[in-house]
């Protein structure tokens, strides 16, 4: 019976990690879209919020359950905007 409880606890922790990743990844995508919109409008923008969220995502990834994300530079945002 103890094995079943241990497995259940482990799966619950993984599920919690995955849910946290999904929420952070959604927030990161929203921050990226905001930076892109500002760049398209020739307004000043920052990638600080994107990278703050990225750092949290990469910390979660240390558990081995979720993927990592790359840090974003202002040049990357401008490159994307110029391609569109």
Buried (B, 14 or more C-beta within 10 A) or exposed (E): EEEEEEEEEEEEEBEEBBEBBEEBBEBBEEBBEBBBEBBBEEEEBEBEBBBEBBEBBBEBBEEEBBEEBEEBEBEBBBEBBEEE
